[in-house]
Amino acid sequence: MNRLKQTFQRIDPGYLVVLAICLLALWPFIGRASLPQETDAELHIFRLLELSTLVRGGEFYPRWAPNFYHGYGYPIFNYYAPLTYYVGLVFELLPGLDAVAGVKAVFVLGLLGAGFGMYGFVRDNWGRPSGYLAAAVYVYAPYVQYVDPVARGALAEAFSLGVFPLALWGLDRLRRQPTWGRWATAVLLVAAVILSHNLMALLFFGLLAAWVLWQTVVRQDDSVGLRWLWAALGLGLGTAAFFWLPVLLERNAVNLNTLIGAGDNYDFRTHFLSWAEMLAPTLRLDWGATEPVFRFNLGVAQWVLGGAGLVLLLLRRVKQGKQVLFFALAAAVLTFMLLPASTFLWEATPILPFFQFPWRLLGGTVAMLAILAGAGLEAVQTNWPKLRGWGTAVAISFCLLTALPLTQPSPWPDFGDVFLLRMTLIENSGRWLGTTSTADYVPATVDIIPGRKGSVVVGFLDDGPLDRVNRATLPDGAEVINEEVSPLHLRYSVNSPEKFLLRLFLFQFPGWTVTVDGEPIEPELARPDGFIAVPVPAGDHLVDVQFRDTPPRQIAWAITAVSLLLMMGAGWQLRKNRGRFRLPDRLHTTDWGVLGSALLVSAITLLILGPFQLLHYNSANYVAEPAQVARLDDFGGQISLIGYDVSTETAVPGDQVTVTVYWQAQTKMDINFQSFVHQLRPDGSLAAQSDHLNPGEFPTRRWPLDKYVRDVHILQLPPDLPPGEYQVTAGLWVQTEGWRLPVLDASGNQIDDKATLFTLTVVDE
């Protein structure tokens, strides 16, 4: 009992304050059932389901997902960072929980990791109040709080934003005093950074390595602690080798070209940010929108408080100025990489285009700003003692208040039950294949993705094994009996009067091994679908097809095992090191003030502002409240145009004019319409145009009836466009058939096939 009491006494009560600070960010996940739909969260739910199915079948680290791609399988788990799925699996396997609950738990843990990790690192360097502020600045940065976890549903990336500050804190604690516990924690957290998200691992591991290098330069008197830091980085990298090394060595075995675009959504050139957007305040969300508009901004509190820390650094008022300088320089570099001016670096660095979206660097940028803000607060408290008490509470309240609009995301419906049949039905609908929409990670041997085969997917109906034998190609008199059909192991008893190719509905990929009567053979490749074809002699034979580790994967596992052994060996040397420990301070006036202000803001938000819907729009009844201009045009009794925005009604030749059209479905549609915005000359000819295959990137067949779709078009004016007045129109059409939806009057008569929005005046420069 005394030991248990001592353990509780060693826990910093400041963690409770951090938990209160994080409450509003966590509330959408803990206060609501289910998860947002029409985001990447849906994909992660089904990946977790697939992993759970495999683990329950005895495959504890599968690299192949056999039930995706209509049952043909593909190696998503060989290439996509696995940590979030295994964390979610811990919850999914609990009685009464499912994959939705598992994914939700990972989102919650990511936000908690962001808060506690940032608090711990900044607290140890600049004091507890500074830790509170850094946690608030980081957690309530729009990208960390809302964009990644809610708007995008980017599970792995959102989780990595929580792992990074924990790893930074773990390394810093190891530097201060190497003990076996701190050593193992630092190594495993560095590995966790790499295992959380493919791309963010490059950013965050790079930041950790740069920080250790910086410490090596500025703390040359601390050679012992610094050696442990470098060792932790190296062994953390080695521990994660079982994942990243096969990705590197087997990168040519799959299709990765779709991860890089040219002029489309996956082209980094189309996703740079401007200073205006980064520094802009957060927008109110509209619950009446299918995809509420938001900004990729830093957050006002983030750049104001981080900027204040930068100013105090330049004035040489901050404690540990050399360390703070590192975070200031890192923030400057990351901010530069968000801007179009950095295009030359993105083009010159081969790996950067795979990031696809420069705004992905917002997570790292706001982490640096959070540390600057924390260091700045310590400087304020030191130089202006009168601000010591209430100043912290005010700064943290500032973070929470500026983030309030994002604490009220649109309600989401119940996700429903998660099972393999539902997964394959979604694939059949064409929304995605294999939980991707661009054929990522499909084996390179697949020239053309084959269509769905009823004989294969029928197994999903009764949750039974999938029959992957192409029985239509068997010779007369041949018989193939399933001896064993498990997720990654197929065994067939074959009898045939003649030799033949046993064709399997299974993509060929390194790792699939085939034996006939126990003798290894090299299967043939069926083109263009990339299926495995096994040459079988005449007579009775036993064909065994099994997924195994390739030499690169075996080498990777060996490196991981050696790294873990070295970690334990080094930890054994530190076993006698006892950490210097003192009881944490009790909560003082400042702590209680922060706790009270955080709980007060949370209570007012959850009990008053939220229920009375004061923090968001709630468009309804064919009205889009955020639209600059409201109107109501009836397109064929199927879709209404309910408003529009325009960036300018006066332009010069060569300008870009952004026109945002707000559509709303009147009825469920069985075809997909395309949208257009045209700039017409006085004679009716076309001067400029913008066309979308899916208005608002949302197929019209899936439009709900109670929400509008925001459709952003960019008109590129020709550089030789004569001055004058031009009509800008919008409409809907069917590209494959060439006809437009008519515009109807109140009596249902056609009056046009387009809606005229406004007159654009073009003037000389």
C-alpha positions in Angstrom: 0.0 0.0 0.0 2.8 2.4 0.9 4.5 1.6 -2.5 1.3 2.3 -4.3 0.9 5.6 -2.4 4.5 6.6 -3.3 3.8 5.9 -6.9 0.8 8.2 -7.0 2.8 10.8 -5.1 5.3 10.8 -8.0 2.7 11.6 -10.6 2.8 15.3 -11.6 -0.7 16.7 -10.8 -0.1 19.1 -13.7 -1.2 16.2 -16.0 -4.7 16.7 -14.7 -4.5 20.4 -15.8 -3.3 19.3 -19.2 -6.2 16.9 -19.4 -8.6 19.7 -18.7 -7.0 21.9 -21.3 -7.4 19.1 -23.9 -11.1 18.4 -23.0 -12.6 20.5 -25.8 -10.4 19.0 -28.4 -11.3 15.5 -27.3 -15.0 16.1 -26.9 -16.1 15.4 -30.5 -14.6 12.0 -30.1 -15.6 11.2 -26.6 -18.9 13.0 -26.5 -20.3 11.5 -29.7 -20.8 8.0 -31.0 -19.2 6.7 -34.2 -16.8 8.7 -36.4 -17.0 11.2 -39.3 -17.9 9.6 -42.6 -16.7 10.5 -46.1 -13.2 10.9 -44.7 -10.1 8.7 -44.6 -11.3 7.5 -41.2 -13.6 5.1 -43.1 -10.6 3.6 -44.9 -8.7 3.1 -41.6 -11.7 1.4 -40.0 -11.7 -1.3 -42.7 -7.9 -1.7 -42.6 -8.2 -2.3 -38.9 -11.0 -4.8 -39.6 -8.7 -6.6 -42.1 -5.9 -6.7 -39.6 -8.1 -8.0 -36.9 -9.4 -10.7 -39.2 -5.8 -11.8 -40.0 -4.6 -11.7 -36.4 -7.6 -13.7 -35.2 -6.6 -16.2 -37.9 -3.0 -16.5 -36.6 -1.2 -14.0 -38.8 0.3 -11.6 -36.3 2.2 -9.4 -38.7 0.6 -9.8 -42.1 2.1 -7.8 -45.0 -0.7 -8.9 -47.4 -4.4 -7.9 -47.1 -6.1 -10.9 -48.8 -9.7 -9.6 -48.7 -9.2 -6.3 -50.5 -9.4 -5.7 -54.2 -12.4 -8.0 -54.7 -10.6 -10.7 -52.8 -7.5 -10.6 -55.0 -5.5 -9.0 -52.2 -2.7 -6.5 -52.1 0.3 -5.6 -49.9 -1.0 -2.6 -48.1 0.4 -3.7 -44.7 3.9 -4.2 -46.3 4.0 -0.5 -47.2 1.8 1.5 -44.9 3.0 2.4 -41.3 1.5 -0.2 -39.0 1.5 1.3 -35.5 -1.9 3.0 -35.5 -3.6 -0.2 -36.5 -1.9 -2.3 -33.8 -2.8 0.4 -31.2 -6.4 0.3 -32.5 -6.3 -3.5 -32.5 -5.8 -3.5 -28.7 -9.2 -1.8 -28.3 -10.9 -3.6 -31.2 -10.2 -7.0 -29.6 -11.9 -6.0 -26.3 -15.4 -7.4 -25.7 -18.2 -5.1 -27.0 -15.9 -3.0 -29.1 -15.3 -2.9 -32.9 -13.0 -1.3 -35.5 -14.8 2.0 -35.2 -14.1 2.1 -31.5 -10.5 1.1 -32.1 -10.0 3.9 -34.6 -11.7 6.4 -32.3 -9.3 5.4 -29.5 -6.3 6.1 -31.7 -7.6 9.6 -32.5 -8.1 10.3 -28.8 -4.6 8.9 -27.8 -3.0 11.0 -30.6 -4.5 14.2 -29.1 -3.6 13.2 -25.6 0.0 12.4 -26.7 0.2 15.8 -28.3 -0.9 17.5 -25.1 1.1 15.5 -22.6 4.2 15.2 -24.8 4.4 18.9 -25.4 3.7 19.7 -21.8 6.4 17.3 -20.5 9.1 18.6 -22.8 8.4 22.3 -22.2 7.8 21.8 -18.5 11.2 20.2 -18.0 12.9 23.0 -19.8 10.9 26.1 -18.9 8.6 25.3 -16.1 5.1 24.0 -15.6 3.1 27.1 -16.7 5.1 27.2 -19.9 4.2 23.5 -20.4 0.5 24.3 -20.0 0.7 27.0 -22.7 2.8 24.9 -25.1 0.2 22.0 -24.8 -2.7 24.4 -25.5 -0.9 26.1 -28.4 -0.2 22.7 -30.0 -3.4 20.8 -29.3 -5.6 23.7 -30.4 -3.7 24.5 -33.6 -6.3 24.0 -36.3 -4.3 21.4 -38.1 -3.8 19.3 -35.0 -7.2 19.8 -33.5 -9.5 19.6 -36.5 -8.0 19.3 -40.0 -6.2 16.0 -39.5 -8.4 14.1 -37.1 -11.9 15.4 -38.1 -11.9 17.0 -41.5 -9.5 14.5 -43.2 -9.8 11.6 -40.8 -6.1 11.0 -41.4 -5.6 8.5 -38.6 -1.9 7.7 -39.0 -0.8 11.3 -39.6 -2.9 12.6 -36.7 -1.4 10.0 -34.4 2.1 10.9 -35.5 1.5 14.5 -34.3 1.1 13.1 -30.8 4.0 10.7 -31.0 6.6 13.4 -32.0 6.5 15.5 -28.9 6.5 12.4 -26.7 9.7 11.3 -28.6 11.3 14.7 -28.2 10.5 14.6 -24.5 11.8 11.1 -24.1 15.2 12.1 -25.7 15.4 15.2 -23.6 14.9 13.1 -20.4 17.5 10.6 -21.5 20.0 13.5 -22.1 19.4 14.8 -18.7 20.0 11.5 -16.9 20.5 8.2 -18.7 18.6 5.4 -16.8 17.4 2.1 -18.2 13.8 3.2 -18.2 14.5 6.5 -20.0 16.8 4.7 -22.4 14.2 2.1 -23.4 11.5 4.7 -23.6 13.5 7.0 -25.9 14.5 4.1 -28.2 10.9 2.8 -28.5 9.4 6.3 -29.0 11.9 7.1 -31.8 10.8 3.8 -33.4 7.2 4.8 -32.9 7.8 8.0 -34.8 8.9 5.9 -37.8 6.1 3.4 -37.4 3.3 6.0 -37.2 3.2 7.5 -40.6 5.4 7.0 -43.7 5.8 10.6 -44.7 5.6 12.3 -41.3 8.3 9.9 -40.1 10.7 11.6 -42.5 9.8 15.0 -41.1 9.7 14.2 -37.5 12.7 11.8 -37.4 14.6 14.5 -39.3 13.6 17.1 -36.7 14.7 14.8 -33.9 18.0 14.1 -35.6 18.5 17.8 -36.2 17.7 18.6 -32.5 20.2 16.0 -31.3 22.9 17.4 -33.7 22.1 20.9 -32.4 22.5 19.6 -28.8 25.8 18.1 -29.8 27.0 21.5 -31.0 25.8 23.7 -28.1 26.2 21.2 -25.2 29.8 19.9 -25.8 30.3 19.5 -22.1 27.6 16.8 -22.0 29.3 14.2 -24.0 27.9 11.2 -22.1 24.3 12.2 -22.4 24.7 13.1 -26.1 26.2 9.7 -26.9 23.1 8.1 -25.5 20.9 10.4 -27.7 22.7 9.3 -30.8 22.5 5.7 -29.8 18.7 6.0 -29.1 18.2 7.5 -32.6 20.2 4.7 -34.2 18.6 1.9 -32.3 15.1 3.4 -32.8 15.7 3.4 -36.5 17.0 -0.2 -36.3 14.0 -1.3 -34.2 11.6 0.0 -36.9 13.6 -1.7 -39.7 11.1 -4.5 -40.0 8.8 -1.9 -41.6 10.9 0.7 -43.4 13.6 -1.5 -44.9 11.1 -3.7 -47.0 9.4 -0.5 -48.0 12.7 0.8 -49.3 14.0 -2.4 -50.9 10.7 -3.5 -52.4 9.5 -0.1 -53.5 9.6 -1.2 -57.2 7.3 -4.2 -56.6 4.2 -2.0 -56.4 2.7 1.0 -58.1 3.7 4.3 -56.5 3.3 6.6 -59.4 -0.3 7.5 -58.4 1.1 9.1 -55.2 2.5 11.9 -57.3 0.3 14.1 -59.5 0.8 16.6 -62.3 -1.6 19.5 -62.1 -4.1 17.5 -60.1 -5.0 17.0 -56.4 -1.8 15.1 -55.8 0.5 17.7 -57.3 2.3 19.6 -54.5 2.3 22.7 -56.7 -1.4 23.1 -56.2 -1.3 23.0 -52.4 1.0 25.7 -51.3 -0.3 28.3 -48.8 -0.2 32.0 -48.8 0.6 34.3 -45.8 -2.9 35.5 -45.8 -4.4 32.0 -45.3 -1.7 31.0 -42.8 -2.3 34.0 -40.6 -6.1 34.2 -41.1 -8.5 33.5 -38.2 -10.4 30.2 -38.1 -13.8 30.1 -39.9 -17.1 29.0 -38.4 -18.1 25.6 -39.7 -21.4 25.1 -41.5 -23.4 22.0 -40.4 -25.5 22.3 -43.6 -22.5 21.6 -45.8 -21.4 18.2 -47.0 -17.8 19.3 -46.4 -17.7 22.4 -44.2 -15.0 24.8 -45.5 -12.0 25.3 -43.3 -8.6 27.0 -43.6 -5.1 25.6 -43.5 -4.1 28.2 -41.1 -1.6 28.3 -38.3 -4.1 29.6 -35.8 -4.1 33.2 -34.5 -3.1 32.2 -31.0 -0.4 30.0 -32.4 1.4 32.6 -34.5 0.8 35.4 -32.0 2.1 33.5 -29.0 4.8 31.8 -31.0 5.8 35.1 -32.5 6.0 36.7 -29.0 8.4 33.9 -28.0 10.5 34.7 -31.1 10.6 38.4 -30.3 11.7 37.6 -26.7 14.4 35.3 -28.1 15.7 38.1 -30.3 15.7 40.4 -27.3 17.8 37.7 -25.4 15.2 37.4 -22.7 14.5 33.7 -22.9 16.0 30.9 -20.8 18.2 28.4 -22.8 18.3 30.8 -25.7 20.5 28.4 -27.8 18.0 25.6 -27.6 15.1 28.0 -28.3 17.0 29.2 -31.4 16.8 25.7 -32.9 13.1 25.7 -32.7 12.9 29.2 -34.1 15.1 28.2 -37.1 13.0 25.0 -37.6 9.8 27.0 -37.6 11.3 29.4 -40.1 12.3 26.6 -42.5 9.0 24.8 -42.2 7.1 28.0 -42.8 9.1 28.7 -45.9 8.4 25.2 -47.2 4.7 26.0 -46.9 5.0 28.9 -49.4 5.2 28.9 -53.2 8.7 30.5 -52.9 10.0 27.0 -51.9 8.9 25.4 -55.1 12.5 25.0 -56.3 13.3 22.9 -53.2 10.3 20.7 -53.7 11.3 20.1 -57.3 14.9 19.5 -56.5 14.4 17.0 -53.7 13.1 13.7 -55.0 11.3 12.6 -51.9 9.3 15.8 -51.3 6.7 15.4 -54.1 5.5 12.3 -52.3 4.3 14.5 -49.5 1.7 15.7 -52.0 0.5 18.5 -49.8 2.9 21.1 -48.5 0.3 22.0 -45.9 1.2 18.7 -44.3 4.1 20.5 -42.7 1.7 22.6 -40.7 1.9 20.0 -37.9 5.6 20.4 -37.5 5.4 24.1 -37.8 2.9 24.6 -35.0 4.9 22.2 -32.8 7.8 24.6 -33.1 5.6 27.6 -32.4 4.2 25.9 -29.3 7.7 25.5 -27.9 8.5 29.1 -28.7 5.3 30.2 -27.0 6.2 28.1 -23.9 9.8 29.5 -23.7 8.4 33.0 -24.3 5.9 32.7 -21.3 8.8 31.8 -19.0 10.6 34.9 -20.1 7.6 37.0 -19.5 7.1 35.6 -16.0 10.8 36.2 -15.2 11.0 39.7 -16.5 7.5 40.9 -15.6 6.6 39.1 -12.3 3.2 40.8 -12.1 2.0 38.7 -15.0 3.1 35.4 -13.5 -0.3 34.3 -12.1 -3.1 35.5 -14.3 -1.0 35.9 -17.5 -0.8 32.1 -18.0 -4.5 31.6 -17.6 -5.2 34.5 -20.1 -2.8 33.1 -22.7 -4.3 29.6 -22.5 -7.8 31.0 -22.6 -6.8 32.9 -25.7 -5.8 29.6 -27.3 -9.1 27.9 -26.4 -11.3 30.9 -27.4 -9.8 31.2 -30.8 -10.3 27.5 -31.4 -13.9 27.4 -30.3 -15.4 27.2 -33.9 -13.5 23.9 -34.5 -14.8 22.4 -31.3 -18.2 22.1 -33.0 -17.8 19.9 -36.1 -20.8 18.8 -38.0 -22.7 15.9 -36.4 -22.0 12.6 -38.0 -24.4 9.6 -38.4 -23.8 6.2 -36.9 -21.2 4.4 -38.9 -22.9 1.1 -38.6 -21.6 -2.4 -38.3 -18.2 -3.2 -39.8 -17.8 -6.5 -41.6 -16.0 -7.9 -44.6 -19.2 -8.1 -46.8 -19.8 -4.4 -46.3 -16.2 -3.7 -47.2 -16.4 -5.5 -50.5 -19.8 -3.9 -51.3 -18.2 -0.5 -51.0 -15.5 -1.7 -53.4 -18.1 -2.8 -55.8 -19.7 0.6 -55.7 -16.5 2.1 -57.1 -15.8 4.5 -54.2 -12.4 2.9 -53.7 -10.5 -0.4 -54.1 -8.3 -1.7 -51.3 -9.0 1.3 -49.2 -7.3 3.6 -51.7 -8.8 5.5 -54.6 -5.8 5.8 -56.8 -4.5 2.2 -57.1 -1.7 2.9 -54.6 0.4 -0.2 -53.7 -1.1 -2.4 -56.3 1.6 -5.0 -57.4 3.6 -3.7 -60.4 2.8 -6.8 -62.3 -0.9 -5.8 -62.6 -1.3 -4.1 -66.0 -5.0 -3.8 -65.8 -7.0 -4.1 -62.6 -9.4 -7.0 -63.2 -13.1 -6.7 -62.5 -15.1 -8.4 -59.7 -15.6 -12.2 -59.9 -18.8 -13.5 -58.3 -17.2 -16.9 -57.7 -14.7 -15.2 -55.4 -16.7 -12.7 -53.5 -19.6 -15.1 -52.8 -17.5 -16.2 -49.8 -18.1 -12.8 -48.2 -21.9 -13.6 -48.1 -21.5 -16.4 -45.5 -18.2 -15.1 -44.0 -16.5 -18.2 -45.3 -13.2 -18.7 -47.2 -12.9 -17.3 -50.6 -12.6 -19.7 -53.5 -9.7 -18.2 -55.6 -9.6 -21.0 -58.1 -10.5 -19.9 -61.7 -12.6 -23.0 -62.3 -13.8 -21.8 -65.7 -10.2 -22.5 -67.0 -9.9 -26.0 -65.7 -9.5 -28.7 -68.4 -12.3 -31.3 -68.9 -12.1 -33.9 -66.2 -9.9 -31.9 -63.8 -10.8 -31.5 -60.2 -9.5 -29.1 -57.6 -10.4 -29.6 -54.0 -9.7 -27.1 -51.2 -7.6 -28.8 -48.6 -6.9 -25.6 -46.6 -7.9 -22.1 -47.4 -6.7 -19.6 -44.8 -6.0 -15.9 -45.3 -2.3 -16.4 -46.4 -2.2 -20.1 -47.1 -3.9 -22.1 -49.8 -3.6 -25.9 -50.3 -5.3 -27.7 -53.1 -5.7 -31.4 -54.0 -5.5 -31.5 -57.8 -6.4 -34.3 -60.2 -6.2 -33.8 -63.9 -6.0 -36.0 -67.0 -3.5 -33.5 -68.6 -1.1 -30.9 -67.5 -2.5 -27.4 -67.2 -2.1 -24.0 -65.6 -4.0 -23.7 -62.3 -5.1 -20.1 -62.5 -5.8 -18.4 -59.2 -7.6 -15.1 -58.5 -4.7 -13.9 -56.5 -2.2 -11.1 -57.4 1.4 -12.2 -57.8 3.7 -10.4 -55.4 7.1 -11.2 -53.8 6.5 -13.5 -50.9 4.0 -15.8 -52.5 5.7 -19.2 -52.7 4.3 -22.2 -54.6 5.1 -25.9 -54.1 3.8 -28.9 -56.1 4.0 -32.1 -54.0 6.4 -30.3 -51.7 8.8 -29.2 -54.5 9.2 -25.4 -55.0 8.3 -24.2 -58.4 8.2 -20.8 -60.0 4.6 -19.8 -60.8 3.8 -18.1 -64.1 2.3 -14.6 -64.3 -1.0 -14.2 -66.0 -1.1 -11.0 -68.0 -2.6 -8.4 -67.9 -4.4 -9.0 -64.6 -1.2 -10.1 -62.7 -2.7 -13.3 -61.3 -0.7 -16.3 -60.2 -0.8 -19.3 -62.6 0.7 -22.6 -61.3 1.9 -25.2 -63.9 0.5 -28.6 -62.7 1.4 -31.9 -64.4 -1.2 -34.5 -65.2 -2.3 -36.8 -62.4 -2.8 -36.3 -58.6 -0.9 -33.6 -57.0 -0.9 -31.4 -53.9 -0.5 -27.6 -54.7 0.5 -25.4 -51.8 0.5 -21.6 -52.1 1.7 -19.6 -49.0 2.8 -16.1 -48.3 6.2 -15.9 -46.7 8.9 -13.4 -45.9 11.3 -12.5 -48.7 15.1 -12.0 -48.0 14.7 -8.2 -47.6 12.0 -8.8 -45.0 14.1 -11.5 -43.2 17.1 -9.1 -43.1 14.8 -6.3 -41.8 13.5 -8.6 -39.0 17.1 -9.5 -38.1 18.1 -5.9 -37.8 15.1 -5.2 -35.6 16.0 -8.2 -33.4 19.6 -7.1 -33.1 18.6 -3.5 -32.3 16.3 -4.7 -29.5 19.0 -6.9 -28.1 21.5 -4.0 -28.2 18.8 -1.8 -26.5 18.4 -4.4 -23.7 22.2 -4.8 -23.4 22.8 -1.1 -23.1 19.9 -0.9 -20.7 21.5 -3.6 -18.5 24.6 -1.4 -18.2 22.3 1.4 -16.9 20.5 -0.8 -14.4 22.3 0.7 -11.5 21.6 4.2 -12.5 18.8 5.6 -10.3 17.0 8.6 -11.5 17.2 11.6 -9.3 13.6 12.1 -8.2 11.9 14.7 -6.2 8.2 14.9 -5.5 6.4 17.1 -8.0 5.1 20.4 -6.8 1.5 20.5 -5.7 -0.8 22.7 -7.7 -0.4 26.3 -6.8 -2.4 29.5 -7.6 -1.3 29.6 -11.2 -2.1 25.9 -11.8 -5.6 26.3 -10.2 -6.1 29.4 -12.3 -5.3 27.5 -15.5 -7.4 24.6 -14.5 -10.3 26.8 -13.6 -10.1 28.9 -16.8 -9.9 25.7 -19.0 -12.9 24.1 -17.3 -14.9 27.4 -17.4 -14.3 27.8 -21.2 -15.2 24.1 -21.7 -18.3 24.3 -19.6 -19.6 27.4 -21.3 -18.9 25.9 -24.7 -20.5 22.5 -24.0 -23.5 23.7 -22.0 -24.3 27.1 -23.6 -22.5 27.9 -26.8 -22.8 24.5 -28.3 -26.5 23.7 -27.5 -27.6 27.1 -28.7 -25.6 26.7 -31.9 -23.7 29.9 -31.5 -20.4 28.7 -32.8 -21.4 27.5 -36.3 -23.7 28.0 -39.2 -26.6 25.7 -39.7 -27.7 26.1 -43.3 -31.0 24.5 -44.3 -34.0 24.9 -46.6 -31.9 25.5 -49.8 -29.9 28.4 -48.2 -26.1 28.4 -47.9 -25.5 30.9 -45.1 -21.8 31.5 -45.9 -22.5 32.3 -49.6 -21.9 35.9 -50.7 -24.9 35.9 -53.0 -28.0 33.8 -52.3 -30.2 32.6 -55.2 -32.4 29.6 -56.2 -32.2 28.1 -59.6 -33.9 24.8 -60.4 -31.9 22.5 -62.6 -34.3 19.9 -64.0 -36.1 19.3 -60.7 -33.0 17.4 -59.5 -30.5 20.0 -58.3 -30.7 23.6 -57.1 -28.1 26.3 -57.4 -28.6 28.1 -54.0 -25.7 30.7 -54.0 -22.3 31.6 -55.2 -19.1 33.4 -54.2 -16.7 35.3 -56.5 -13.2 36.5 -55.6 -13.6 39.6 -57.8 -16.0 41.1 -60.4 -13.2 43.2 -61.9 -10.1 41.6 -63.4 -7.3 42.1 -65.9 -6.3 39.7 -68.7 -4.3 36.8 -67.3 -5.9 36.9 -63.9 -7.5 34.0 -62.1 -11.1 34.5 -60.9 -12.4 32.0 -58.3 -16.1 31.3 -58.5 -17.6 29.1 -55.8 -21.0 27.6 -56.6 -23.3 26.1 -53.9 -25.5 23.2 -55.1 -28.1 21.1 -53.3 -29.8 18.0 -54.4 -33.6 18.0 -54.6 -33.9 14.2 -55.1 -31.8 11.1 -55.1 -30.0 10.8 -58.5 -29.1 7.7 -60.4 -26.5 9.3 -62.6 -23.4 11.5 -62.0 -23.6 15.0 -63.4 -20.6 17.2 -64.3 -20.5 20.9 -63.4 -19.1 23.9 -65.4 -18.5 27.6 -64.9 -18.1 29.5 -68.2 -17.0 33.1 -69.0 -18.9 34.1 -72.1 -18.1 36.8 -74.6 -20.9 39.2 -75.7 -21.5 37.0 -78.8 -22.0 34.0 -76.5 -18.7 32.3 -77.4 -16.5 30.9 -74.7 -13.7 33.0 -73.2 -12.7 30.9 -70.3 -14.1 27.8 -68.5 -13.7 25.4 -65.6 -15.2 21.9 -65.6 -15.5 19.4 -62.8 -16.1 15.7 -63.3 -17.6 15.6 -59.8 -19.0 18.9 -58.5 -17.2 19.6 -55.2 -15.3 16.3 -55.8 -18.5 14.6 -54.7 -20.3 12.3 -57.2 -23.9 13.6 -57.4 -25.3 10.0 -57.0 -24.1 10.2 -53.4 -25.4 13.7 -52.5 -27.5 13.9 -49.4 -30.8 15.8 -49.5 -30.2 17.9 -46.4 -26.8 19.4 -47.1 -25.3 21.5 -49.9 -22.2 20.9 -51.9 -19.5 23.6 -52.3 -18.0 23.6 -55.8 -15.0 25.8 -56.3 -14.0 26.7 -59.9 -11.0 28.8 -61.0 -11.4 30.7 -64.3 -8.0 31.4 -65.9 -8.5 34.5 -68.0 -6.6 34.5 -71.3 -3.7 37.0 -71.4 -4.9 38.5 -74.6 -8.6 38.9 -73.5 -10.0 42.2 -74.7 -11.4 44.6 -72.1 -15.2 44.5 -71.7 -18.0 42.9 -69.9 -18.5 39.1 -69.8 -21.3 37.0 -68.5 -20.3 34.2 -66.0 -22.6 31.2 -66.1 -22.8 27.9 -64.3 -24.6 24.6 -65.1 -24.6 20.9 -65.0 -24.3 18.4 -67.8 -23.6 14.7 -68.6 -20.2 14.5 -70.2 -20.7 11.0 -71.8 -23.9 12.0 -73.5 -23.4 15.7 -74.1 -26.7 17.1 -72.7 -27.3 19.7 -70.0 -29.7 19.8 -67.1 -32.3 22.5 -68.0 -33.0 25.5 -65.8 -36.8 25.5 -65.0 -39.1 28.4 -64.0 -41.6 28.1 -61.2 -44.1 26.4 -63.6 -41.6 23.8 -64.5 -40.9 25.2 -68.0 -37.3 25.3 -69.4 -36.0 28.8 -69.6 -32.3 28.0 -70.2 -29.6 25.4 -69.9 -27.4 27.5 -67.6 -27.7 30.0 -64.8 -26.1 33.5 -65.3 -24.3 34.4 -62.1 -22.8 37.8 -62.6 -21.0 40.2 -65.0 -17.2 40.1 -65.0 -15.6 43.4 -66.0 -12.2 43.0 -67.7 -10.1 46.2 -67.7 -6.6 47.0 -69.1 -3.7 46.6 -66.7 
